[in-house]
Amino acid sequence: MRVLILGTGAAAPDPERGGSGILITHEGRHYLFDCGVGTTRQMIRAHVDPTEVDNIFLSHLHYDHIVDFPYFLLTSWICDRENTPVVVGPEGTQEFIDHLFEGGAFAKDIEARLQFPRRQGNTHVLRPDVRQCEPGVVFEDDLVKVTACYVEHIPREISPCFGLRLDTHDGKSVSFSGDTAPCERFIELSKDVDLMIHECTFPESAIAFRKKANVGTWSHTSPTALGEIAKKANAKKLVATHFGSYDTTNPVVRKIMGVHMPIDIIGPERLDEVAADIAATYKGDMRLAHDLMRIDL
């Protein structure tokens, strides 16, 4: 099994980090978790053909996790995709997709391209097989099973959010938190997992500032809490991801992130702080994600 971390950023635009996207490849078949900004380009940079990615799982419907999906599907269509993709996501996923393609935001683009005969033979791919999920097994084929649990990010009455676990038929396992505050359900979902991929959006040094600024702290996981989560789950490996640009040196991104933390603490040294805070509790194989990181299991 190969795991590619396509994008490791959060909602802020960051030239060094793309949006949330994880591509798991097992026995030649691809499974994409989230489709944040730049996901499609990152696949191609990794020499993965987007037309061959047929199974997509959306953890939740925040834009930084789904914004690349129309680009992914339209690009696949004009590159002669043959298979209609399966899209698994929370309640609201069908409505999201219904507003995009034929009869939606990109209807005129599609209408124009359909003037060319080559584009008329595979319009079925613009109507994905959408499966709105509840907790439990949400997908299964002859190679893998994907299980979901509720996590704590957006209030559920607005939009459910899910953590996900993929298990292969030969015993390998990967869990992905999506975005969440510390969550016992995700710990249970991730028990004894080979690889846990978990959000770590802000360093400890920013959290007190965010409380005072009233920009919210409940919906994400701190590095210290992440170490405890990975330890409780007995995860064999941990990758921390979904970084809120706290390591940036870009002046524009630093200005944007000044809402969340003092600008003078933003910089690459925050990664050392995060690593140390996780490692204070979790003693396993831990890595901080970067775009196009590869893990082989």
Secondary structure as the mmCIF struct_conf table of DSSP 4:
data_model
#
loop_
_struct_conf.conf_type_id
_struct_conf.id
_struct_conf.beg_label_comp_id
_struct_conf.beg_label_asym_id
_struct_conf.beg_label_seq_id
_struct_conf.end_label_comp_id
_struct_conf.end_label_asym_id
_struct_conf.end_label_seq_id
STRN STRN1 ARG A 2 GLY A 7
STRN STRN2 GLY A 9 GLY A 9
BEND BEND1 ALA A 11 ALA A 12
TURN_TY1_P TURN_TY1_P1 PRO A 15 GLU A 16
BEND BEND2 SER A 20 SER A 20
STRN STRN3 GLY A 21 HIS A 26
TURN_TY1_P TURN_TY1_P2 GLU A 27 GLY A 28
STRN STRN4 ARG A 29 PHE A 33
TURN_TY1_P TURN_TY1_P3 VAL A 37 GLY A 38
HELX_RH_AL_P HELX_RH_AL_P1 THR A 39 ARG A 45
TURN_TY1_P TURN_TY1_P4 ALA A 46 HIS A 47
HELX_RH_3T_P HELX_RH_3T_P1 PRO A 50 GLU A 52
STRN STRN5 ASN A 55 PHE A 57
BEND BEND3 SER A 59 SER A 59
HELX_RH_AL_P HELX_RH_AL_P2 TYR A 63 ILE A 66
TURN_TY1_P TURN_TY1_P5 VAL A 67 ASP A 68
HELX_RH_AL_P HELX_RH_AL_P3 PHE A 69 ILE A 78
TURN_TY1_P TURN_TY1_P6 CYS A 79 ASP A 80
BEND BEND4 ASN A 83 ASN A 83
HELX_LH_PP_P HELX_LH_PP_P1 THR A 84 PRO A 85
STRN STRN6 VAL A 86 GLY A 89
BEND BEND5 PRO A 90 PRO A 90
TURN_TY1_P TURN_TY1_P7 GLU A 91 GLY A 92
HELX_RH_AL_P HELX_RH_AL_P4 THR A 93 ASP A 98
TURN_TY1_P TURN_TY1_P8 HIS A 99 LEU A 100
BEND BEND6 PHE A 101 PHE A 101
TURN_TY1_P TURN_TY1_P9 GLU A 102 GLY A 103
BEND BEND7 GLY A 104 GLY A 104
TURN_TY1_P TURN_TY1_P10 ALA A 105 PHE A 106
HELX_RH_AL_P HELX_RH_AL_P5 ALA A 107 ARG A 113
TURN_TY1_P TURN_TY1_P11 LEU A 114 GLN A 115
BEND BEND8 PHE A 116 PHE A 116
HELX_RH_3T_P HELX_RH_3T_P2 PRO A 117 GLY A 121
HELX_RH_3T_P HELX_RH_3T_P3 THR A 123 LEU A 126
BEND BEND9 ARG A 127 ARG A 127
STRN STRN7 ASP A 129 GLN A 132
BEND BEND10 PRO A 135 PRO A 135
STRN STRN8 GLY A 136 GLU A 140
BEND BEND11 ASP A 142 LEU A 143
STRN STRN9 VAL A 144 TYR A 150
STRN STRN10 GLU A 152 GLU A 152
BEND BEND12 HIS A 153 ILE A 154
TURN_TY1_P TURN_TY1_P12 ARG A 156 ILE A 158
STRN STRN11 PHE A 162 THR A 168
TURN_TY1_P TURN_TY1_P13 HIS A 169 ASP A 170
BEND BEND13 GLY A 171 GLY A 171
STRN STRN12 SER A 173 PHE A 176
BEND BEND14 ASP A 179 ASP A 179
STRN STRN13 ALA A 181 ALA A 181
BEND BEND15 PRO A 182 PRO A 182
HELX_RH_AL_P HELX_RH_AL_P6 GLU A 184 LEU A 189
TURN_TY1_P TURN_TY1_P14 SER A 190 ASP A 192
BEND BEND16 ASP A 194 ASP A 194
STRN STRN14 LEU A 195 GLU A 199
BEND BEND17 PHE A 202 PHE A 202
HELX_RH_AL_P HELX_RH_AL_P7 GLU A 204 ALA A 213
TURN_TY1_P TURN_TY1_P15 ASN A 214 ASN A 214
BEND BEND18 VAL A 215 VAL A 215
BEND BEND19 THR A 217 THR A 217
TURN_TY1_P TURN_TY1_P16 TRP A 218 SER A 219
BEND BEND20 HIS A 220 HIS A 220
HELX_RH_AL_P HELX_RH_AL_P8 PRO A 223 ALA A 233
TURN_TY1_P TURN_TY1_P17 ASN A 234 ASN A 234
BEND BEND21 LYS A 236 LYS A 236
STRN STRN15 LYS A 237 THR A 241
STRN STRN16 PHE A 243 PHE A 243
BEND BEND22 SER A 245 SER A 245
TURN_TY1_P TURN_TY1_P18 TYR A 246 ASP A 247
HELX_RH_AL_P HELX_RH_AL_P9 PRO A 251 MET A 257
TURN_TY1_P TURN_TY1_P19 GLY A 258 HIS A 260
BEND BEND23 MET A 261 MET A 261
HELX_RH_3T_P HELX_RH_3T_P4 ILE A 263 ILE A 265
BEND BEND24 GLY A 267 GLY A 267
TURN_TY1_P TURN_TY1_P20 PRO A 268 PRO A 268
HELX_RH_AL_P HELX_RH_AL_P10 GLU A 269 ALA A 279
TURN_TY1_P TURN_TY1_P21 ALA A 280 THR A 281
BEND BEND25 GLY A 284 GLY A 284
STRN STRN17 ASP A 285 LEU A 288
TURN_TY1_P TURN_TY1_P22 ASP A 291 LEU A 292
STRN STRN18 MET A 293 ASP A 296
#
